[in-house]
Amino acid sequence: MKLLKKKIVLTGTAALMMFSLSLAPVNLTKDNNGVQLVTSKAEASSWIYVDTKKRSTRANDILAKGGIAALGSLLAIPLPYTAPLSAFATVIISENMKTAYFIDKRSMRMAGHVFQVKHEIQMYSDSSYKKKKGKPITIIHNDTGGPK
């Protein structure tokens, strides 16, 4: 029994040491060889630009209309309570769903042991991305690693 306790304590100590080493702060740096991961102080590195993508909700709008149309056809079965629901589905399809257009500028950095991705999102009211809508939104996603 004492041997088992020693093994458990030894294994736990080794696991704790390895875990603490894996939490060593790192920073991202960019040079001629690309982006490098460097162990450093616990300060955050500067943001590194990743890409800019133009996106819209058009595909989601089409899927939603298709789903509502399928629901409407299923509800066409002659039951007393389906008529109002079928009418509701038809109204939703006939209404003009507004498509949202936006540009997502992404940057990344390391803040200690946390990988961060920053999204700077600007909304537009037209597909040519000329008419800005509102102020830009900034979202920072923190990824501490590990199983998802």
KEVEXFI-446234 format. One record per residue: x, y, z of N, C-alpha, C in turn; residue in three letters. Coordinates in Angstrom, 3 decimals. Layout:
REM residues N
{atom {X,Y,Z},{X,Y,Z},{X,Y,Z},ALA}
...
***
This chain:
REM residues 148
{atom {0.816,-1.184,0.000},{0.000,0.000,0.000},{0.867,1.258,0.000},MET}
{atom {1.983,1.257,0.763},{2.878,2.406,0.802},{3.515,2.644,-0.560},LYS}
{atom {3.829,1.570,-1.273},{4.425,1.686,-2.605},{3.441,2.357,-3.570},LEU}
{atom {2.172,2.013,-3.465},{1.139,2.610,-4.308},{1.004,4.104,-4.019},LEU}
{atom {1.041,4.494,-2.736},{0.959,5.906,-2.368},{2.147,6.681,-2.929},LYS}
{atom {3.354,6.080,-2.854},{4.550,6.738,-3.383},{4.420,6.946,-4.888},LYS}
{atom {3.914,5.928,-5.588},{3.751,6.044,-7.039},{2.746,7.143,-7.390},LYS}
{atom {1.665,7.212,-6.617},{0.648,8.237,-6.874},{1.219,9.629,-6.631},ILE}
{atom {1.946,9.807,-5.522},{2.548,11.107,-5.205},{3.581,11.484,-6.259},VAL}
{atom {4.423,10.540,-6.662},{5.455,10.795,-7.663},{4.828,11.158,-9.009},LEU}
{atom {3.816,10.407,-9.411},{3.137,10.683,-10.683},{2.447,12.039,-10.641},THR}
{atom {1.792,12.359,-9.540},{1.122,13.648,-9.392},{2.100,14.804,-9.432},GLY}
{atom {3.254,14.640,-8.766},{4.282,15.682,-8.764},{4.826,15.904,-10.168},THR}
{atom {5.110,14.814,-10.877},{5.623,14.923,-12.245},{4.603,15.606,-13.152},ALA}
{atom {3.337,15.246,-13.012},{2.285,15.856,-13.833},{2.164,17.345,-13.537},ALA}
{atom {2.249,17.716,-12.262},{2.165,19.121,-11.876},{3.331,19.918,-12.445},LEU}
{atom {4.532,19.346,-12.402},{5.704,20.031,-12.951},{5.560,20.222,-14.460},MET}
{atom {5.101,19.193,-15.161},{4.942,19.300,-16.614},{3.860,20.321,-16.958},MET}
{atom {2.782,20.355,-16.170},{1.710,21.314,-16.407},{2.212,22.738,-16.216},PHE}
{atom {3.005,22.968,-15.176},{3.506,24.320,-14.930},{4.478,24.752,-16.023},SER}
{atom {5.223,23.816,-16.598},{6.111,24.160,-17.705},{5.315,24.514,-18.951},LEU}
{atom {4.182,23.851,-19.152},{3.379,24.127,-20.342},{2.703,25.487,-20.269},SER}
{atom {2.635,26.093,-19.088},{2.027,27.404,-18.941},{3.038,28.538,-19.046},LEU}
{atom {4.249,28.228,-19.498},{5.248,29.273,-19.659},{4.742,30.291,-20.670},ALA}
{atom {4.803,31.589,-20.357},{4.292,32.602,-21.269},{5.063,32.613,-22.582},PRO}
{atom {4.340,32.832,-23.666},{4.959,32.910,-24.989},{4.413,34.126,-25.718},VAL}
{atom {5.178,34.615,-26.662},{4.762,35.729,-27.508},{4.934,35.342,-28.963},ASN}
{atom {4.164,35.976,-29.830},{4.312,35.794,-31.266},{5.159,36.929,-31.804},LEU}
{atom {6.132,36.603,-32.618},{6.922,37.624,-33.292},{6.915,37.319,-34.780},THR}
{atom {7.041,38.361,-35.589},{7.017,38.181,-37.037},{8.356,38.643,-37.594},LYS}
{atom {9.005,37.777,-38.380},{10.251,38.146,-39.032},{10.234,37.596,-40.454},ASP}
{atom {11.406,37.555,-41.107},{11.485,37.079,-42.492},{11.089,35.617,-42.635},ASN}
{atom {11.230,34.836,-41.581},{10.894,33.412,-41.633},{9.430,33.145,-41.298},ASN}
{atom {8.633,34.179,-41.079},{7.220,34.004,-40.747},{6.955,34.342,-39.292},GLY}
{atom {5.879,33.805,-38.783},{5.474,34.052,-37.400},{6.151,33.031,-36.496},VAL}
{atom {6.808,33.501,-35.437},{7.542,32.635,-34.519},{6.904,32.683,-33.135},GLN}
{atom {6.908,31.560,-32.453},{6.418,31.460,-31.080},{7.637,31.486,-30.168},LEU}
{atom {7.750,32.510,-29.310},{8.936,32.702,-28.486},{8.538,32.771,-27.016},VAL}
{atom {9.216,31.980,-26.160},{8.982,32.056,-24.721},{9.507,33.397,-24.222},THR}
{atom {8.704,34.075,-23.409},{9.099,35.406,-22.954},{8.434,35.734,-21.626},SER}
{atom {8.513,37.017,-21.265},{7.840,37.488,-20.062},{6.329,37.375,-20.254},LYS}
{atom {5.582,37.594,-19.214},{4.128,37.435,-19.258},{3.414,38.618,-19.900},ALA}
{atom {4.123,39.414,-20.670},{3.498,40.553,-21.332},{2.893,40.104,-22.651},GLU}
{atom {1.898,40.810,-23.091},{1.263,40.484,-24.368},{2.128,40.992,-25.515},ALA}
{atom {2.208,40.193,-26.570},{2.922,40.635,-27.761},{2.028,41.609,-28.526},SER}
{atom {2.602,42.279,-29.513},{1.788,43.206,-30.299},{0.911,42.416,-31.278},SER}
{atom {-0.160,43.039,-31.740},{-1.086,42.376,-32.656},{-0.430,42.184,-34.017},TRP}
{atom {-0.612,41.004,-34.590},{-0.103,40.693,-35.929},{-1.311,40.534,-36.846},ILE}
{atom {-1.332,41.317,-37.924},{-2.438,41.262,-38.880},{-2.479,39.887,-39.547},TYR}
{atom {-3.669,39.288,-39.649},{-3.833,37.974,-40.284},{-4.467,38.124,-41.657},VAL}
{atom {-5.699,38.624,-41.710},{-6.381,38.795,-42.991},{-7.623,39.664,-42.827},ASP}
{atom {-8.201,40.025,-43.966},{-9.460,40.758,-43.999},{-10.384,40.011,-44.942},THR}
{atom {-11.601,39.723,-44.480},{-12.558,38.972,-45.303},{-13.868,39.739,-45.405},LYS}
{atom {-14.404,39.757,-46.630},{-15.735,40.315,-46.863},{-16.726,39.171,-46.743},LYS}
{atom {-17.771,39.382,-45.942},{-18.751,38.319,-45.704},{-20.160,38.904,-45.704},ARG}
{atom {-21.134,37.977,-45.790},{-22.537,38.387,-45.689},{-23.348,37.240,-45.102},SER}
{atom {-24.582,37.544,-44.768},{-25.479,36.523,-44.220},{-26.375,35.933,-45.306},THR}
{atom {-26.047,36.164,-46.570},{-26.892,35.724,-47.689},{-27.153,34.219,-47.660},ARG}
{atom {-26.129,33.397,-47.471},{-26.309,31.935,-47.451},{-27.233,31.528,-46.308},ALA}
{atom {-27.064,32.137,-45.150},{-27.939,31.829,-44.007},{-29.384,32.224,-44.290},ASN}
{atom {-29.577,33.360,-44.987},{-30.927,33.800,-45.324},{-31.607,32.793,-46.244},ASP}
{atom {-30.868,32.295,-47.239},{-31.425,31.316,-48.178},{-31.790,30.031,-47.446},ILE}
{atom {-30.906,29.572,-46.554},{-31.206,28.360,-45.779},{-32.434,28.553,-44.892},LEU}
{atom {-32.547,29.717,-44.281},{-33.701,29.981,-43.415},{-34.991,29.967,-44.225},ALA}
{atom {-34.973,30.607,-45.399},{-36.173,30.619,-46.243},{-36.532,29.207,-46.690},LYS}
{atom {-35.508,28.413,-47.035},{-35.760,27.024,-47.440},{-36.367,26.210,-46.312},GLY}
{atom {-35.847,26.397,-45.110},{-36.382,25.678,-43.952},{-37.812,26.078,-43.654},GLY}
{atom {-38.090,27.362,-43.773},{-39.453,27.838,-43.525},{-40.401,27.317,-44.602},ILE}
{atom {-39.924,27.267,-45.863},{-40.759,26.732,-46.946},{-41.071,25.261,-46.696},ALA}
{atom {-40.064,24.500,-46.245},{-40.291,23.079,-45.940},{-41.293,22.943,-44.801},ALA}
{atom {-41.153,23.779,-43.794},{-42.096,23.758,-42.673},{-43.505,24.084,-43.157},LEU}
{atom {-43.599,25.085,-44.038},{-44.901,25.460,-44.584},{-45.551,24.334,-45.361},GLY}
{atom {-44.748,23.591,-46.148},{-45.326,22.487,-46.920},{-45.719,21.327,-46.005},SER}
{atom {-44.947,21.094,-44.951},{-45.321,20.038,-44.003},{-46.608,20.386,-43.260},LEU}
{atom {-46.771,21.673,-42.987},{-47.948,22.110,-42.240},{-49.197,22.203,-43.112},LEU}
{atom {-49.033,21.972,-44.407},{-50.187,22.034,-45.304},{-51.101,20.821,-45.136},ALA}
{atom {-50.690,19.860,-44.308},{-51.534,18.698,-44.010},{-52.821,19.222,-43.372},ILE}
{atom {-53.979,18.762,-43.840},{-55.239,19.329,-43.336},{-55.548,18.950,-41.887},PRO}
{atom {-55.004,19.698,-40.985},{-55.320,19.563,-39.563},{-55.807,20.926,-39.090},LEU}
{atom {-56.652,21.005,-38.102},{-57.250,22.285,-37.715},{-56.247,23.351,-37.267},PRO}
{atom {-55.139,22.971,-36.663},{-54.211,23.969,-36.118},{-53.079,24.319,-37.075},TYR}
{atom {-52.985,23.696,-38.241},{-51.855,23.952,-39.138},{-52.073,25.136,-40.055},THR}
{atom {-53.297,25.525,-40.311},{-53.558,26.633,-41.239},{-52.893,27.935,-40.789},ALA}
{atom {-53.033,28.355,-39.525},{-52.360,29.597,-39.113},{-50.839,29.495,-39.199},PRO}
{atom {-50.282,28.339,-38.856},{-48.825,28.180,-38.924},{-48.345,28.216,-40.366},LEU}
{atom {-49.076,27.587,-41.271},{-48.717,27.602,-42.683},{-48.771,29.028,-43.225},SER}
{atom {-49.789,29.780,-42.829},{-49.909,31.177,-43.257},{-48.744,32.003,-42.722},ALA}
{atom {-48.356,31.754,-41.473},{-47.222,32.456,-40.863},{-45.935,32.184,-41.648},PHE}
{atom {-45.696,30.916,-42.019},{-44.503,30.551,-42.787},{-44.505,31.248,-44.140},ALA}
{atom {-45.663,31.334,-44.791},{-45.762,32.001,-46.092},{-45.450,33.487,-45.967},THR}
{atom {-45.927,34.129,-44.917},{-45.651,35.552,-44.701},{-44.160,35.778,-44.503},VAL}
{atom {-43.508,34.918,-43.740},{-42.068,35.068,-43.499},{-41.297,34.957,-44.807},ILE}
{atom {-41.677,34.004,-45.659},{-40.977,33.828,-46.934},{-41.203,35.030,-47.840},ILE}
{atom {-42.426,35.543,-47.866},{-42.740,36.646,-48.771},{-42.107,37.962,-48.318},SER}
{atom {-41.829,38.110,-47.037},{-41.161,39.314,-46.545},{-39.724,39.335,-47.064},GLU}
{atom {-39.216,40.515,-47.313},{-37.857,40.643,-47.823},{-36.877,40.563,-46.658},ASN}
{atom {-36.159,39.447,-46.524},{-35.159,39.310,-45.457},{-33.959,40.174,-45.821},MET}
{atom {-33.560,41.029,-44.931},{-32.407,41.895,-45.171},{-31.122,41.092,-44.997},LYS}
{atom {-30.248,41.183,-45.981},{-28.945,40.535,-45.893},{-27.971,41.516,-45.256},THR}
{atom {-27.207,41.050,-44.289},{-26.197,41.883,-43.635},{-24.851,41.646,-44.314},ALA}
{atom {-24.134,42.723,-44.590},{-22.806,42.648,-45.192},{-21.809,43.189,-44.177},TYR}
{atom {-20.655,42.523,-44.057},{-19.659,43.006,-43.107},{-18.252,42.618,-43.550},PHE}
{atom {-17.285,43.400,-43.077},{-15.865,43.124,-43.309},{-15.255,42.787,-41.956},ILE}
{atom {-14.541,41.657,-41.907},{-13.918,41.158,-40.679},{-12.404,41.226,-40.843},ASP}
{atom {-11.765,42.137,-40.100},{-10.303,42.255,-40.108},{-9.784,41.506,-38.883},LYS}
{atom {-8.952,40.460,-39.122},{-8.471,39.626,-38.014},{-6.993,39.878,-37.736},ARG}
{atom {-6.667,39.886,-36.430},{-5.285,39.990,-35.958},{-5.109,38.962,-34.851},SER}
{atom {-3.844,38.600,-34.562},{-3.592,37.617,-33.504},{-2.414,38.060,-32.652},MET}
{atom {-2.354,37.513,-31.443},{-1.217,37.748,-30.551},{-1.261,36.729,-29.419},ARG}
{atom {-0.166,36.655,-28.673},{-0.103,35.856,-27.452},{-0.075,36.823,-26.279},MET}
{atom {-0.889,36.543,-25.283},{-0.894,37.312,-24.041},{-0.594,36.310,-22.934},ALA}
{atom {0.680,36.198,-22.584},{1.080,35.147,-21.648},{0.922,33.806,-22.330},GLY}
{atom {0.111,32.918,-21.760},{-0.120,31.608,-22.382},{-1.453,31.566,-23.133},HIS}
{atom {-2.098,32.717,-23.301},{-3.404,32.779,-23.963},{-3.240,33.282,-25.396},VAL}
{atom {-3.715,32.492,-26.363},{-3.723,32.893,-27.766},{-4.972,33.736,-27.998},PHE}
{atom {-4.789,34.936,-28.547},{-5.917,35.832,-28.758},{-6.098,36.130,-30.243},GLN}
{atom {-7.346,36.145,-30.677},{-7.694,36.554,-32.037},{-8.638,37.744,-31.912},VAL}
{atom {-8.260,38.846,-32.573},{-9.080,40.060,-32.528},{-9.822,40.202,-33.857},LYS}
{atom {-11.132,40.395,-33.771},{-11.969,40.637,-34.941},{-12.430,42.090,-34.883},HIS}
{atom {-12.109,42.865,-35.920},{-12.627,44.225,-36.045},{-13.651,44.177,-37.172},GLU}
{atom {-14.928,44.298,-36.817},{-16.016,44.076,-37.760},{-16.723,45.392,-38.064},ILE}
{atom {-16.847,45.684,-39.359},{-17.600,46.857,-39.818},{-18.782,46.371,-40.649},GLN}
{atom {-19.976,46.801,-40.290},{-21.196,46.424,-41.009},{-21.429,47.397,-42.162},MET}
{atom {-22.051,46.875,-43.247},{-22.396,47.672,-44.421},{-23.826,47.358,-44.828},TYR}
{atom {-24.496,48.319,-45.452},{-25.879,48.102,-45.877},{-25.987,47.710,-47.343},SER}
{atom {-24.871,47.667,-48.069},{-24.915,47.315,-49.486},{-23.866,46.261,-49.820},ASP}
{atom {-24.099,45.547,-50.922},{-23.196,44.456,-51.306},{-21.872,44.954,-51.871},SER}
{atom {-21.769,46.232,-52.193},{-20.497,46.770,-52.681},{-19.626,47.286,-51.532},SER}
{atom {-20.092,47.140,-50.308},{-19.351,47.515,-49.093},{-18.929,48.992,-49.112},TYR}
{atom {-19.839,49.854,-49.542},{-19.555,51.290,-49.597},{-20.268,52.053,-48.476},LYS}
{atom {-21.499,51.650,-48.137},{-22.302,52.382,-47.156},{-22.151,51.752,-45.775},LYS}
{atom {-21.312,52.383,-44.937},{-21.088,51.865,-43.580},{-22.354,52.006,-42.746},LYS}
{atom {-22.529,51.044,-41.853},{-23.708,51.026,-40.987},{-23.215,50.934,-39.545},LYS}
{atom {-23.320,52.027,-38.804},{-22.891,52.021,-37.409},{-21.382,52.107,-37.254},GLY}
{atom {-20.951,51.924,-36.011},{-19.525,51.976,-35.678},{-18.927,50.575,-35.735},LYS}
{atom {-17.603,50.473,-35.949},{-16.960,49.146,-35.944},{-17.083,48.473,-34.576},PRO}
{atom {-17.158,47.156,-34.600},{-17.246,46.348,-33.382},{-15.943,45.578,-33.246},ILE}
{atom {-15.360,45.543,-32.055},{-14.147,44.763,-31.814},{-14.473,43.627,-30.855},THR}
{atom {-14.115,42.405,-31.276},{-14.325,41.211,-30.456},{-12.977,40.523,-30.304},ILE}
{atom {-12.578,40.193,-29.076},{-11.328,39.468,-28.836},{-11.675,38.095,-28.288},ILE}
{atom {-11.228,37.068,-29.005},{-11.467,35.675,-28.608},{-10.215,35.151,-27.913},HIS}
{atom {-10.354,34.661,-26.683},{-9.240,34.095,-25.918},{-9.281,32.580,-26.002},ASN}
{atom {-8.168,31.976,-26.403},{-8.074,30.519,-26.496},{-6.950,30.060,-25.576},ASP}
{atom {-7.315,29.378,-24.491},{-6.313,28.911,-23.534},{-5.821,27.514,-23.860},THR}
{atom {-6.288,26.942,-24.970},{-5.853,25.599,-25.365},{-6.643,24.528,-24.643},GLY}
{atom {-6.216,23.312,-24.824},{-6.897,22.194,-24.181},{-8.053,21.685,-25.007},GLY}
{atom {-8.702,20.643,-24.528},{-9.811,20.056,-25.284},{-10.982,21.019,-25.409},PRO}
{atom {-11.646,20.955,-26.527},{-12.791,21.847,-26.779},{-14.083,21.098,-26.598},LYS}
***
